[in-house]
Amino acid sequence: MIEAFREAHGQPRARAFCSSCDREPEVFACEHEPSRRKKVPTVVAGMAHKKLQNMGWVVSGGKLRCPTCEAKRKAVSMAHASQTKAAPAAQLNEPTRAQKRQIMDLLGEVYDVDAGRYLGGDTDDTVASVLDMMPGWVAQLREEFFGADGGNDDMDAALRDIRKVVEDITELLSSGRTLVELGTKKLEQAQALESQVAKIKVAVGPRGLKKAGVQA
Ligand SMILES: [Zn+2]
């Protein structure tokens, strides 16, 4: 379970409770979802999951496992695996019902159906790696029940940034072109004036200029 709360200074925080033990909750900085509909604040699930994973937590099927419990689970499952034979290859190509449920549970938390993409930085791959399953299984269930787009908020933001930079460059280039055009025109004007002056000099001649009180 992850609770959203605010520090005395107002900073958004998350408090994560291990589903398997009674240890102190993990407290960390985490954005909250904009509270349009919900009265109780909720954390941005994708961000909270990523931060917890970085701290060694495992987010699996809507449950959280602290690093200690995860280490215990791994030790137990490794001992178990060494006792049982490997599953036949055919069984590995399809998720079991329980695995499908786990994938669906997690997708429900990290996929924004309204926006049609993953929240935060999650992808089929991150979901698959959290659950320790095949990314293809996640993609299949995600497409069937959630949305066709496997992109996410972070990718969208990056694309927006790139588009903005391209716009800026286009603008710079076009203002550069205007400057060059302006400069060329001025240069032509200057050359035209120069040749005009030369013609006047020739037409008048040194004597005429002296008469008019102009030094040649
Ligand atoms: Zn624990």
Residues whose N, C-alpha, C, O or C-beta is under 5 A from the ligand:
A	BS01	ZN	C18 S20 C21 C66 C69
